[in-house]
Amino acid sequence: MPVYFSKMPLPDVAIVPDAGEMIINREKGRILLRLRAGTPESTVLMRGGIAPNSVPDKCELALLSGGGTPTRKSFSGKPWHGAWPSEGVNAISLGLADLEKSGQASGNALVDFLMREIGGETDGSRLGVACADELSGALTVNLGTVDAGRGASEALLDIRYPVTRSGERIIAAVRSAAARYGVEAVAISDAPPLFVDEESFLIKRLKLACEKVTGAPAMTQSMGGRTYAACLAGRGVAYGPGAGEGAHQADEYVDMERLMRHLRISTQALYELACAD
């Protein structure tokens, strides 16, 4: 989208059909953080996750002891969208909990940081970044990937934060916590939140379209997920069908009845936007 809008003007108004049901006028900010540490004396090998925005469902852990055969363990979790990490079961967190229970020293600064400052938490409490607001709810943290062992270790965090909070302050707090372990926290990106007022022309017209088609009062809502509405400088919002089930999970599917209903709503919305006085 940034490339597109470097060549084309922003629209006056826009709707983005990539979202849950009805009008989403609040999208949390998203921070993607890379955690890195040199770990030449590591006594553990840990690998899990495939993407930061998905709760990892697999993790492999190996415990090294002297010159003996490594003790290997596998952990299985429940995949889920990284914007709602508490709904899944994080396999990396399961591995960290098992390592902590074993009492074996990891010799790995990154693993120690993850184990003690994140563990199985998804609200950022131990990191010192837990927060919430009435508009968009609570901050979430997803430990999405880890690749730890001898030489160097790395992990990725996906943090979704409330629309009234500062991404810079959250990044600074995580950096400070990581630095105590000798871990470097690098912000790959900080996508600011989206908020479009309910009294705006766009929201009023979208509500009218919903109500004409469904016969029910239209509501706005917030979400932790991100859409390309965030690239529209407040001129667009997510206006989805809520037809998809199981996002970022096995057997994700679409409910065709809800999808076709949204086709009628979107058609009405285009009319209301085009024909407004």
N, C-alpha and C positions, 0 to 999 in steps of 0.2 A: 504493500500500500504506500509506503513512503516513496518508492520509486515512481509509482503511478502518479501520485500527487506532486511529484517534482516536475511532471510534464503537463498535468491537467489541473484545472481549477477545482477547488472544493465545491461540492454541491450546496445549494441553499438549504435543503433538508434531505434526509436520507433515512431509510430503514434497512436493518440488517437482519435477515431471517435465520441467523445462526445462533439459536439460543433456546432457552426454555419458553414456556407459554407466556404470551401476552407481552406487556411493555416492561423492559428492563432499563430503567433510567439511571441506575447506579451500578457501576462495575468497580470492584476493588482494584487497587493498584497491585502490580506484580513485580517482585524483585527476584531475579535469578542470580544466585550467589555460587561462586566456585570456591571451595575450601581446599587448600593445598598445604602439604608439609613434606619436608625431607625426612625419610624414615629408614635410615640405613640399618638400624638395630631392631627392626620390627620382628616380633615373634609370632605374628598372626598374618594371615592372608585372608582378605575379605573382598568379595565381589558380588554386587547385586544391583538390580534396577537397569532399565533401558532408557528412561527419559525422565527429566526432572518433574514433568507435569503429570506423572502417573505414579500411583502408589505401587512400589515394587512387590511382585508376588514371588520372587525367587532370590535367594541369597546363599552363597557358598562361603564357608568359613573353614580355614585350616589352622591348626595350632601347631607351632613348630617347637620342638624340644631337643636341644643339642643336635646330634647328628642322626637322631632316630627318625622313624617314619612319621610324617605329620598325621595328626588326628583330624580327620575331615568330617564336617557336618554340613547338612543341607537344610534349609528352612523354606517353608512355603507359606505365603500369605494370601491376601485377597486383593486383587487389583481394583483400583478405583481412580476416578479423576482426581488429579493432584490438588484441585481447588477445594475438595472436600475430603481431606486425608483421614479424618476420624471415621469415615464410613468404610474405609478399607482396613486391611490388616497388613502392616508394613513388615515384609520379610527381613529387611535389614535391621529393623528395631528388634525383631525376634533374635537375630544373631547377636546383636549387642547385649541383649539381656542374658543370653546364654553365656557369653564370654564373661560378663560381670559376675554371674553366679559361680562360674568356675574358679574365680579368684586368681587366674593366671595373669601375670603382668604382660601387657601387649607390646611394650617397647615401641609403641606407635603413637605419636602425639595426636594425629588426626582421629584415630580410633578412640583414644581416651577422651578427646573433646566430644565426639559424637555420643559416646556412651554416657558421659556424665552431664553434659549440657543439653542434650536432646533426648536420647533414649527413645521411649515410646510416646513422648509428648507431641502434640500437634498444635498447641496454642502459643508456643514460645515463652512459657513461664520461666523455665530454667535459663533461657537465653537473656531474659530481662526485657523482652519485647512484647509481651502479652498486652493486648489493648482491644477495645471495641467501641463502636458508636451505634446510635439508634438507627442511623440511615442504612448501614450496610453490615452490621454485625461484627463478629470477632476476627482478629488476625488468625491466619493459619500458617503452619509450617509443614512442608512435605520434604522429608529426606528421600530424594528421588533416586540417586545413584551413589555407589561407592566403589572405588577400586583402590584397595589398600594393600601394601606389602613392603618388601625391602626395596630401598631406593627412593621412591617417592609415592605419596598417597594423595588421592583426590576424591572429593564428594561434591554433589550438587544439591543445593537447597532451592525450593520453590516457595516463596513467601507471598501470600496474598494479604494485603493490609487495607483497613477501613478507609473510606473516602475522605475522612476528615484528618487523617494522620499523614505524617511526613515520611516518605521513603528514605530520605537522607539520614534522619535520626535513627531509623531502624537499622540501616546498614552500619552506621557508626557503632551502635550497641553490639551488633554481632561481631564486628571487627575487634572491638575491645575484649569481648568474651573469648574469641578465638586466639587473640594475641597472648593471653595468659598461658596458653598451651604451646605456644610457638607455631601456631597455625595461621596461615595467611588467608584472609577472606577477601575475594575480589568480586566486585559487582559487575556481572556481565551485562545486566540491563536493569533499569528501573522504569517500568511503564506506569505513568501516573494514573490515578483513578479517573473514572468518568462519572460526572453527575450533571444531569439535565433537569432543570426545575419542572415540577408538575404543572406550573402555571404557564409554561412556555407554549407558543403556538403549536409546535410539533406534538407535544404530549397531549394537548387538548384535542387535536384532530385525530390522533391515533386512538384515543379513548372513544371518541365519537364513532369511529369506524367499528371498533370492537362491539360497542353497545348496539349498533344498528344490525349487525350480523347475528350476534349471540342472544340479544335481548336481556343480557345481564350487565350489571355495573362493571366497568373496566377498572382494573387495578394496576398500579405500578409495583415493581419489586426490585430487589438488588440481587447480585450474585457474585460469587468469587471467581467464576470463570471469566475469560476475556474474549471479546469479539473485536472485529475491525471497526466497530463503532468508535472505539477509543482513538482512531486515527482521524476522526471527522471534526475535531475542534468544537465539540458541543453541538454540531449540526445534525447528528444522527444518533439513534439508539437501537439496541437489539429489540427485535419485534418478532419473536419466534413462535413456532407452532407447538413447541413442547411435545413433539411427536417422537423424538428419539429416546430410546431406553438403553441403559447399560453403557453410557459413554466411557470410552477407554477400557472396556472390559471385553471378555470373550462373548461372542454372539450378540454384539450390538445390533439393534434393529430399529425400524421406523414403523410407527402406527399410521397406516395409510388414511384412515378415517380422519384422524386429527390433522394430518398433513393437508388433506383436501379442504378441511374446514378453514385452515389458515390461508389457503389459496383464496378463498372467498373474502376473508378478512383483509388480506393484503390488497386485493383488487379494490375493495371499498376504501381502504386507506389511501391508495393512490388517487382515487377520485376526490376524497375529502381534501387532500393536500393541494391538488391541482385546481380545485374549484372554490377554494376559500376566498371570501371577500377580501 
